[in-house]
Amino acid sequence: MSAVPMFPLGSVLFPYTPLPLRVFEPRYLTMLGRLLDAEEPMFGVVLIERGHEAGGGDQRSSIGTLARLLEVSTGDDDMYALAVGTERITVDRWLDDDPHPQAEVSPVPPLEWNEALTPLRNEAEALVRRMLARSAVVGEAQWDPNVELSDDPVASAWQLAAIAPLGEYDRFTLLQSTTTGGLLRQIIDLTLEIEPLLGLPD
């Protein structure tokens, strides 16, 4: 894959999940402008492992997700963009930030589905939705417990990873999954691990 513009963030983007962005840094405003002129407006998103996304000087992860730009609106001094994750990528080489981050990337093979995983997927969904419902009671849910998931089983597995009430370190662990079964099992295990820490009522 050729060089693509990159947007390092303090959060993980999963395939098949939306990414709302408020863009105010000049370098990323330039990136958005260029994407709007592109036939295929795609950019890569990687997690900032250390540092901060503003001003550069950050340490970036080597695996991320390719995002497709869907729409852009303008504010007084910033822009609002909506993108959606598509496929996972690995960063082969970072290029000069001129004027925004860019990298040569390669696609990560997509996860495969086996119907034997259906009970595991159902278990993961039930657990995540239960945790979201309990979080909503105390006003801490970031997602609606009844949020609609894709009919595609692999897409819905990634969406479950996105809505599970986990920290970014755990989410990055999920992003590195090599099988759909492994992804679903880790969603369950990590969600169960964090459950006692949330202090939620039964």
PyMOL commands that set and color helices and strands:
alter all, ss='L'
color gray80, all
select helices_A, chain A and resi 26-36+115-137+153-163+168-175+180-197
alter helices_A, ss='H'
color red, helices_A
select strands_A, chain A and resi 3-9+18-23+42-50+59-74+79-94+102-107
alter strands_A, ss='S'
color yellow, strands_A
deselect
rebuild
show_as cartoon
